[in-house]
Amino acid sequence: MPASDLIASDLLSELQCHGVRWLDGNAGLSRKGGAGPSDHKALSLGSHTAMVPMLNQASLDSPYSARPSGELALIFRDGLQVGEVKIPGVPNFYSRSTADGIPYWKIATLHSRDVLATTVLQHCIRMNEAASACQFCAIGQSLANGKTIARKRPAQLAEVAKAAVELDGVKHMVMTTGTPQTPDRGAAILCESAAAVSAAVDLPIQAQCEPPDDDAWFVRLKDSGVVSLGMHLEAVTDAVRARIMPGKAEVPLSRYFSAFEAALKVFGHGQVSTYILAGLGDSEDEIAAISERLAALGVYPFVVPFVPIDGTPLAQHPKPDNAMLQRLYPRIGASLRRHGLHSEKINAGCAKCGACSALKKHE
């Protein structure tokens, strides 16, 4: 890796672990609450756009601060300038609304600089029960704050996706969902949503859901226009899963791995991925070991630093250790190379975007 890329990677990892204090009080285009990345703002470091936490209380004690200057922001550590980033502008499609008056940005949002993202169902069967809720999740916050709508209909998603491509050059789309009280775990509404978007515009789509009850859903998702799939572990050991996401932990790791194997047969090597949140309690070696196991299967392990989100039970949780991440990324990068995985080969989705992690710099 060139020295300049190493410097950018180190700074990016630092910013994503510590967060950044935004000095002018106006964060502009940003992500507050909702499904991840939450409490973030997009900043471009060279050719790479990153999602950096700066809207949460945990960032207030960061040694890093940002002072905007036109389209740029100067990054300071303890008062000394250490870098410069570009601030992506507000996308053109945000100015539009549906015929019934719903702003497009309540239906789908821009992530990074060229990714359209939506939470099709802004509700989860576990979110209102402390005994089952994922403690890091903020899916209900943006709905409660009037920043989104509870259910995005297929026609709405198709309309917004078409505009985002035509007006802003969006390159791919992420569709995630809260888990409904149906055995398909959201695959059915993702199918109808993807089919509508695919009929309206040529836009690669990643769908994200928990493993459905029936592996036949993977074929149905592919037939609807989905080109890559995310099924997110978040935590990788039984003890951390049970403590941090007790309801989701009822779906055992064994089911995730059987679902990964079945999905790979449909979507192909490298087109299935999983989020792993470093900093929840899993050790460096545990994350590295399961990342190697996933990569050996052909699943891309997208490891990102955990971000404490305001208003969640983990709002006061310690921020992830950047030193651990700096050791972990090269280990996972070696696994990716060993097994022929690369984010640029993924057709669509979070790992292809790579904005929430410095892992892409270590492939």
C-alpha positions in Angstrom: 0.0 0.0 0.0 1.4 3.5 -0.9 2.5 5.6 2.1 -0.2 8.2 1.3 -2.9 5.5 1.5 -1.5 4.2 4.8 -1.7 7.7 6.2 -5.3 8.1 5.0 -6.2 4.7 6.4 -4.7 5.5 9.8 -6.5 8.8 10.0 -9.8 7.3 8.8 -9.7 4.6 11.4 -8.9 7.2 14.1 -11.8 9.4 13.0 -14.3 6.5 12.9 -13.3 5.2 16.3 -13.0 8.5 18.1 -15.6 10.5 16.2 -15.2 14.2 15.2 -16.4 17.4 16.9 -18.1 19.6 14.2 -17.1 23.1 15.2 -19.7 25.3 13.4 -22.7 23.5 15.0 -24.3 22.8 11.6 -23.5 19.3 10.3 -25.4 19.8 7.0 -26.1 16.6 5.2 -25.9 13.9 7.8 -27.4 10.8 9.3 -29.0 11.1 12.7 -30.8 8.0 14.2 -32.4 5.3 12.1 -30.7 2.2 10.7 -26.9 2.5 10.4 -24.8 4.3 9.7 -26.4 6.5 12.4 -25.1 9.8 13.9 -22.7 10.1 11.0 -21.6 12.5 8.3 -20.0 11.7 5.0 -16.5 13.1 4.5 -14.2 12.5 1.5 -10.6 11.8 2.1 -8.9 11.8 -1.3 -10.8 9.3 -3.5 -12.5 7.6 -0.5 -15.7 8.8 1.1 -16.2 7.8 4.7 -19.1 7.9 7.1 -17.7 9.5 10.3 -19.5 9.7 13.6 -19.9 13.3 14.8 -23.5 13.8 15.8 -23.4 11.6 19.0 -22.4 12.5 22.5 -19.6 10.1 22.4 -17.8 12.3 19.8 -17.8 15.3 22.2 -14.6 14.1 23.9 -12.8 13.3 20.6 -9.4 14.7 20.2 -10.4 15.4 16.6 -12.4 18.4 15.4 -13.5 19.6 12.0 -13.9 23.2 10.9 -15.8 23.7 7.6 -14.3 26.0 4.9 -16.6 26.2 1.9 -16.7 22.7 0.3 -13.9 21.6 2.5 -13.3 20.9 6.2 -10.0 21.1 8.0 -9.4 18.3 10.5 -7.6 19.1 13.7 -6.2 16.9 16.5 -5.8 18.7 19.8 -5.8 22.0 17.9 -3.2 21.0 15.2 -4.3 20.5 11.6 -3.8 16.9 10.5 -5.8 16.7 7.3 -8.4 18.1 5.0 -11.6 16.5 3.7 -14.2 17.4 1.2 -17.9 17.7 2.3 -20.3 16.1 -0.2 -23.2 18.3 -1.1 -26.9 17.7 -0.7 -28.1 15.4 -3.5 -30.5 16.9 -6.1 -33.2 14.3 -5.6 -33.7 15.5 -2.0 -35.6 18.5 -3.3 -38.4 16.4 -4.8 -41.5 14.9 -3.3 -44.0 12.2 -4.3 -47.4 13.2 -5.6 -48.9 12.7 -2.1 -46.3 15.1 -0.6 -43.7 12.8 0.9 -40.1 14.2 0.5 -37.9 11.7 -1.4 -35.3 11.9 1.4 -37.9 10.3 3.8 -38.1 7.3 1.4 -34.4 6.8 0.6 -31.2 8.5 1.6 -27.8 9.0 0.1 -24.9 7.2 1.8 -21.3 8.0 1.1 -21.4 9.8 -2.3 -23.1 7.4 -4.7 -25.1 4.8 -2.7 -28.9 5.0 -2.3 -30.1 3.4 0.9 -33.5 2.7 2.4 -35.1 0.8 5.4 -38.2 -0.6 3.7 -39.9 -1.4 7.0 -38.9 1.0 9.8 -40.1 -1.4 12.5 -38.8 -4.6 14.1 -40.6 -7.2 16.2 -37.9 -6.8 18.8 -37.4 -3.1 19.0 -39.9 -2.3 21.8 -39.0 -5.0 24.2 -35.8 -4.6 26.3 -35.6 -8.3 26.7 -35.2 -8.9 23.0 -34.1 -5.6 21.4 -30.6 -5.1 19.9 -29.0 -2.6 22.3 -27.2 -0.7 19.6 -30.2 -0.3 17.3 -31.7 3.1 16.6 -34.2 2.0 13.9 -37.1 3.7 15.7 -35.5 7.1 16.2 -35.7 8.5 12.7 -39.4 7.5 12.5 -40.2 9.0 15.9 -38.4 12.3 14.8 -40.4 12.5 11.6 -37.4 11.8 9.4 -38.8 8.9 7.6 -42.0 6.9 7.0 -42.9 3.5 8.5 -43.3 1.6 5.3 -41.8 2.5 1.9 -44.1 1.2 -0.8 -42.6 -0.4 -4.0 -43.8 2.4 -6.3 -42.3 5.0 -4.0 -38.9 3.3 -3.9 -38.9 2.9 -7.7 -39.7 6.6 -8.2 -37.0 7.8 -5.8 -34.4 5.3 -7.2 -35.0 6.5 -10.7 -34.6 10.1 -9.7 -31.4 9.4 -7.7 -29.8 7.7 -10.7 -30.9 10.4 -13.2 -30.2 13.4 -11.0 -27.2 12.3 -8.9 -25.6 9.4 -10.6 -26.2 6.9 -7.9 -24.4 3.6 -8.7 -26.0 1.0 -6.4 -28.7 0.6 -3.7 -29.0 -0.9 -0.3 -32.4 -2.2 0.9 -32.5 -3.2 4.5 -35.5 -3.8 6.8 -36.6 -4.2 10.3 -37.6 -7.8 11.0 -41.3 -8.4 10.7 -43.3 -11.0 12.5 -43.2 -13.4 9.5 -41.0 -16.4 9.0 -39.4 -15.0 5.9 -37.8 -12.3 8.2 -38.4 -9.5 5.7 -37.4 -11.3 2.5 -40.9 -11.0 1.1 -41.1 -7.2 1.3 -37.6 -6.9 0.0 -38.6 -9.0 -3.0 -41.5 -6.8 -4.0 -39.4 -3.7 -3.4 -36.5 -4.8 -5.5 -38.8 -6.0 -8.3 -40.4 -2.5 -8.5 -37.0 -0.7 -8.5 -35.5 -3.1 -11.1 -38.5 -2.5 -13.4 -38.0 1.3 -13.2 -34.3 1.7 -13.4 -31.0 -0.2 -14.0 -29.6 -0.1 -10.5 -27.7 -2.9 -8.7 -29.4 -3.8 -5.4 -28.2 -5.3 -2.2 -30.9 -6.7 0.1 -30.3 -7.1 3.8 -32.3 -9.3 6.2 -31.9 -12.0 8.8 -31.7 -15.6 7.5 -35.2 -16.5 6.4 -36.9 -19.7 7.4 -36.7 -21.2 3.9 -33.6 -21.0 1.7 -35.9 -20.8 -1.3 -36.2 -17.0 -0.5 -32.7 -16.6 -1.8 -33.8 -17.6 -5.3 -36.8 -15.4 -5.0 -34.6 -12.4 -4.0 -32.3 -13.0 -7.0 -35.3 -13.3 -9.3 -36.6 -10.0 -8.0 -33.5 -8.2 -9.1 -31.3 -8.4 -6.0 -27.6 -8.9 -7.0 -26.0 -9.3 -3.6 -27.1 -10.2 -0.1 -26.2 -9.1 3.4 -27.1 -11.1 6.5 -25.5 -9.4 9.4 -23.9 -11.1 12.4 -22.9 -7.9 14.2 -21.4 -9.9 17.1 -19.6 -13.2 16.6 -19.6 -15.1 19.9 -22.6 -16.5 21.7 -21.9 -14.7 25.0 -21.7 -11.2 23.3 -24.7 -12.0 21.1 -26.8 -13.0 24.0 -25.9 -9.9 26.0 -26.1 -7.3 23.2 -28.9 -8.6 21.0 -30.8 -11.3 22.9 -33.7 -11.6 20.5 -31.5 -11.9 17.4 -29.2 -14.3 19.2 -32.1 -16.8 19.2 -31.2 -17.3 15.6 -28.0 -19.4 16.2 -24.7 -18.9 14.4 -25.2 -22.4 12.9 -28.3 -21.1 11.0 -26.3 -18.0 9.8 -23.6 -20.3 8.4 -26.1 -22.7 6.7 -27.8 -19.6 5.2 -24.5 -18.2 4.0 -23.8 -21.5 2.2 -27.2 -21.6 0.6 -27.1 -17.9 -0.4 -23.7 -18.3 -2.0 -25.0 -21.0 -4.3 -27.5 -18.4 -5.6 -25.6 -15.2 -5.6 -22.1 -16.5 -6.1 -18.7 -16.2 -4.5 -18.2 -12.8 -2.8 -21.7 -11.6 -3.4 -22.8 -12.4 0.2 -21.5 -10.3 3.1 -22.0 -9.8 6.8 -21.5 -6.8 9.1 -19.3 -7.3 12.2 -19.2 -4.6 14.8 -15.8 -4.4 16.4 -16.0 -3.0 20.0 -19.0 -4.8 21.3 -17.0 -7.3 23.4 -15.7 -9.8 20.9 -11.9 -10.1 21.1 -9.6 -9.3 18.2 -8.7 -13.0 17.8 -12.4 -14.0 17.8 -13.3 -11.5 15.1 -10.2 -12.5 13.0 -11.0 -16.2 13.4 -14.7 -15.9 12.3 -13.6 -13.5 9.4 -11.3 -16.2 8.1 -14.0 -18.8 8.4 -16.4 -16.5 6.5 -13.9 -15.6 3.8 -13.0 -19.3 3.3 -16.7 -19.8 2.5 -16.8 -16.9 0.1 -18.6 -14.5 2.4 -17.2 -11.0 2.7 -16.7 -10.1 6.5 -17.3 -6.3 6.6 -15.7 -5.3 9.9 -16.6 -1.8 11.1 -16.0 0.0 14.4 -19.0 0.1 16.7 -20.5 3.6 17.2 -22.3 4.4 20.4 -25.6 6.0 19.3 -27.5 8.5 21.5 -30.8 7.2 22.9 -29.8 3.6 22.8 -28.8 1.3 25.8 -25.3 1.4 24.5 -25.0 5.2 24.3 -22.4 5.2 27.1 -20.6 2.1 25.9 -16.8 2.6 25.4 -15.8 3.6 21.9 -13.8 0.9 20.0 -10.1 0.7 20.5 -8.4 2.1 17.4 -5.2 0.2 18.1 -7.2 -3.1 17.9 -8.7 -2.0 14.6 -5.3 -1.1 13.2 -4.1 -4.6 14.0 -7.3 -6.3 12.9 -7.7 -4.7 9.5 -4.5 -6.2 8.0 -5.4 -9.6 9.4 -8.8 -9.5 7.7 -7.3 -8.0 4.6 -5.0 -11.1 4.4 -8.0 -13.4 4.7 -9.7 -11.5 1.9 -6.7 -11.9 -0.4 -6.3 -15.5 0.4 -9.8 -16.3 -0.6 -10.1 -14.0 -3.6 -12.5 -11.5 -2.1 -12.4 -7.8 -2.9 -15.0 -5.1 -2.3 -14.8 -3.8 -5.9 -16.0 -7.2 -7.1 -19.2 -7.0 -5.1 -22.1 -5.9 -7.3 -23.8 -3.7 -4.7 -24.0 -2.9 -1.0 -22.3 -1.8 2.2 -19.1 -3.8 1.7 -18.7 -2.5 -1.9 -19.3 1.1 -0.6 -16.9 0.6 2.3 -17.6 4.0 3.8 -18.1 2.8 7.3 -14.8 1.1 7.7 -11.1 1.4 6.8 -11.0 -2.2 5.8 -11.1 -1.4 2.0 -7.6 0.2 2.4 -6.2 -3.2 3.5 -7.6 -5.5 0.8 
